[in-house]
Amino acid sequence: GHRPVDNHSCYKWDDILDHVPPTCAEFCARNFHLKLLPRLSDFKGPWDDSAISAALHESFHEVDSDFLARPGGAVDGCSAVIALLTGTRLFIANIGDAIAFVGEDTDSTGMLRVARQTVQHVAVAAQVDEALHVSRAFGDRNFKAVVGGTDEGVSRLSVIATPDISRTLLTTKHRVLLLTCSDFGTLSDEKVAEVLSRRRGRPRLACGALLQEAQRREVVRGSLAALCVFLDWNAEEEHVIEPAAKKSRGESAAHGKASQVRCRQILVKHKDCKEPVDKVRGNRLVTRSLAEAERILLETLEAIETSPGSSIFTQRCKAVSECSTCLKGGEMAGDLGWMTRGQYHPALEAAAFALPVGHVSDIVESDEGVHVLWRIA
């Protein structure tokens, strides 16, 4: 089984990471699956490793050719790391300087060990601009010219769109997949493993913490991007604030599924949400960005993790929440009451009903802003 991860819970996760301007990255992100999925659907019989690798290779080259053939002669380019999961086989395809990390359990302490996967060698002999780091990329028209003559009739290109492809056979010890841009390469594997271990099961929180770690290194060349997926093989759960004695209303003993749940929330709005007004604090206009709103909740979750207990949640709810429920008295601050299916935004509902009683959610995004939920019944 796989834990739902916002709108990234799919069988193909990709993280297209661009050099400014973003034209190439956007084109590749929108079109890569349109090249790959038809090739996969055309397979007759088992999907062996060589067939999947060939489909990935062909899709990379077709996307690159289509971009270069567009009118206007755009010269920008981008790196990419793409993950394709088929059963328990995980294929990682890299071009450029993007990075994939695969993490697995090592012992009963809950700490993870991660292994990074990057392009392992320069694809061609020619020297290229140092800013590219490697000789593989989508786009980059000016580097796709023929250089250095031919070798046995084959043209040498300074940059190509041929990916490095690796395959990992997943077991129940494998717990996380992380796709990042190159600036995360400044973090050691041990630091990445530490951050992911502490935020196990909460991918958005993990990404935020890793962004902060990378920014502390002060070597960031551009915008940072990370995508995290946690694998939940045994439906084990963490992040309990307090042991829960209550069962949810309407919970089925046979299936353990609730028809109603009760949660408390902390809501932080941003300028692009449906109603960017803080009605708790005098109808103040909200001008912060989505990233700034997430940073507030990241700090809130860090505080809750450091001092588990309902009092910390209550304090943070009253201090930062922009939902009128934060005005409720005592330990009921943020209480949403009993929630039934179809009552709230789909992302909020999915997070609430997926939480065990007594557990705190990851950061959840809806049209109202970003939320943290604590399921209390």
N, C-alpha and C positions, 0 to 999 in steps of 0.2 A: 504494500500500500504506500501511498505518497501523501504527505501533508499538503493541503491546499495552500498555495502561495500567491495570494492576491490574484492579479490577472496573468501571472507567469506560470500557473499550474498547467503545463502542457507537456507533450512528449518531446518537443524540440524547444530548447531554451537557447537563445542566442543573444549575444551582447556585441553590437556593432559599435566600434569605438573609433572616432574620427579625428583626423587632423583638420583644423579649420580651413575653409568653410565646410559645413556639414552635408553638402549636396550628395557626395558619394555615399556617405554613411546612411543617409535617409533612403537613398535608392536601393542599396543593398539590403537594408533591414526590411523594406517593403516587398522585395522581390525574391529573396533567396528561397523562402519556403515554396514559392510558386514554381521554382525550378526543381527543387528536391522532391517534393511530395508526389508529383506525377511519375517521377522515375521510380520511387519506391512502390507506388501502386501498380506499376507495370511488371513487377517481379512475378515470376511464375515459380511456385515451389518455395523452399526455405530461403530466407535472407542470409546467405553466408557472408562472412566478413569481407571477402574480396568484392562482392557485388555492392555492398553498402559503401565501401571505400571508393569504388568506381563512381557510384552515384554522387557522392560528396565531391569528388574531384571534378566531375563533369559540371555539376551545379555551380561550383566556384568559378570555373572558366566561363560558363555561359553568362552568369551575372556580370562578370568583369567585361566580357565582350559587348554585352548589351549597353552597359554604362558608357564605354568608350565610343560606341556607335551613336550615342545621342547627339543631336545637333547642338551646336554651341561650343563644342570642344572644351568642356570643363576639364581642368587639370588637377583638381584636388583628388585625394585618395583617403583610404582608411584601412586600419587593421581590423581583424575580426577573430573571434573565437566562438565556435559553434559546438553545442553539445547535442547529440542525438541519442536518445535512450530507447532501446528495443529490448523488451524483456529485462534481463539482467546484464545486457551488454551496453556499455557506455562508450560511444565514439566521440572523441574530441578532435576537432579540426581547427588548426591555427594558421593564420597568415599575419605577418607583421609582428607587433610587439605585445599583443594582448596575451593574457595569462589565464590558465585554468588551474584551480586547486581542487584536488579530490581528497576528502578527509575520512578517516576511519577510526573506530575505537581501538585503543591499545590495551586497556585493562579495565578494572572495575571502578577506577577513580573518576571516570567521566571525561577525562582528557582525550582530545583527539590528536592524531598525527596526520599531517597533510603532506601531499606530494604535489609539486607544481609541474605543469606541463606547458612548455613553450616551444616555439620553433627552435630546433636543435642545431641548425647549421645554416649558413648562407647558401641560398639556392643556386647562385651563379657566381662565376669567378669575378665578374666586373665589380669595381668599386661603385658605391652609391652614396648619395647624400647622407651625412652622419645622422641627420634628424630622423631618418627612417629606421635606423638601428639594424634592420634586417632587409633582405631583398625580396620580400613577399608583401603584396598589398593588392587591394582592390583599387582600380583607378590609377592615379599617378601617371597620367598620360605621358608626361615628359621623360619619365624613366622607363617607359615601355618601348623605347626606340631600340633598334638593333645596334649593338656595339661590338667592336672587336672582331668583325668579320664572321666567318662561319667555321664550324668544326665538323668535318665530314658532311657538309651540306646543311647543317642545322644552325639556324641563327641563334646567336647569344643575346639574350635580353638582360638589361640591367635590373629590372624588377619583373617578377612574374606573379600570377595569381594561383599558383599551385600550393595547396595546403599541406602541412605536416598532419598526418592522421594517426592517432593512437587508439587502441581499444583496451578498456578495462572491464574485466568480468566482475560485476558487483556481487558482494556477499552481504549478509546481514550486519557485518562489521562496518560497512561503508555507510556513512551518516550524512555527508554534506558534499555539495558541488558548488564551487564558487567561480564565477567568471569575472575578470577584472581588466581594467586598462593597465598599461605598463607601469604607471607610477606606483602601483601596489608592489612592484618588484623590489622596492626599497625596504619592505617589511620582511623580516626573516620568516621562514616556515614556522618556527616556534611561536612567534608573535601572532601570526595568522591563526594558528591552532588554538592559542590561548583565548583570543577574541571569540572565535567560533564556539569554543567549548562553553564559555560563560553565557553565550546567547543561544544555546542549542534550542532548535525548534522555533526560533523567532527570526526569520531571515531579514526582515526590514531593519530590526534593531541591530542585527549583526553587521549589515551593510553600513549603517550609520556609524557604528563604532569603528569599523575599519577605515571609513573616510576620515574620521578624526585622527586616527593613528597615522595615516598617510600624510595628512596636512601638517602634523607635528614635525615630520621629517623635513619640511620646507624645501622640497625638491620637486614640487608639483609643476609640470610643464603646461598644463591646461586643465580642462574640466575633468573631474574624476567620475568614474562609472564602475558600478559593481552590481552583480546579480547573484543571489544566493538561493539555493534550494536545499532544504533538509529532507532526508529520507527517513521515514518512520516505519520501520519494518514490523515492529511488535506492538505498535500503538502505546508505547510507553510515554508517560507525560511528566513534565516538570513544571517549575514556576509556581509552586503552591505558596500562597501567602500564609494561610492558616489551614490546618486540617479541617475538612468539611464533614459535619455530622449529618447535614440535611441531604435528602435526595430531592431532585427537582420535581416540581409539580407535573404530574402526568407522565413521569418517566416509566418506560416499559421495562419490567423486570426481565422479560425474555430477550429484548434487543438492546436495552440500555440507551434508547433514544428518547429524548425529551420532546414533548409537544409544546412546552413552555419553559423558558429559562428566566432567571432574574440576574441582572448585571448592574454594576455601578460603572460609570464612565468618566473619563477626563477628555474633554474636547478642546482642541486648539484650532482656531480658524486661520485662514490665509486669504490674501487679496483676491484669489481666483475662485473661491468657494461660492456656493449658491447665494449666501447671504453674509457678506463680509462685515458684519456689525457685531460688536461685543455688547449684547444686551444686559450682561451682568454688571458692566461698569459704565453705565450712563450712555448706552448706544454709541460707543466710540467706534469710529471707522477702523477696520483692521487693514493694515498696509503691509504686513509681513509677507514674505514669500512662503511657498510650500516648504522649501528647504529649512527656512527659519522655524516654521511651525514644527517640523519633524525634530529639529534640534532641541526644542523645548521638551518634547515628549521623550526624546532620548535621555535627556538629563533627568526627567521624572522617573523613567524606568530604572536608571542607574541608582537613584536614591531608594527606590522600592527594593531593588536587589540587595543594596547595602544594608538596609534595616527592614527586613520583612515584618509586616504587621499592618493591621488596618489603620492605625493612627497615621502612618506615613502616607498612605494612599489618601486619607482624608485631608491631611495638611496640603498635599500637592494639588488635590482637586480644588480646594477652596482658593489656593494661591494662583492657579493658572487656567483652570477650566473656564470656557466661555459658553457653557451650557447652563441654563437656569437651574438645572438640578443641583448644581454645586452649592446653591443657597439653602438646601435642606439641612436640617439641624443634626448635630451629633455625627454619629458614624454612618448616617444615611446620605451624606453628601455624594451627589452624583448618581443616586439610585434612579434607574430607568423604570422600575416596576417590573411586572411580569411581561415578558416579550413573547409574542406568538409569531409564527412564520407568516411572512408577507407583510409585516407591520413596518419594518425598517428597510433601509438601503440594503441591497443584496450582499454587499461586502461586509457590512456590519452584522447582518443576520448570520452569515456563514461563520464569521469569527465567534459570535456569541454561542451558537449551537455546537460548535466544535470544541469549545472549552470545557474541561471537567470542572466540577464545582470546586471553588477555592483557588482557581488558577487565574493568572494574568495573561492577557493576549499580547501579541506583537502589535506594532503600530498598524492601524487599519485606516485606509483612506476611503472617504465617501464624498458626496457632493456638499456635505456640510463642513468638511475639514478633515482633520486627522484625529483619531481616537485611540485611547487605550481602555480596554474593558477588563473588569474583574468580575468573574461570575461568582455570585454569592448563594445561589440556589438553583 
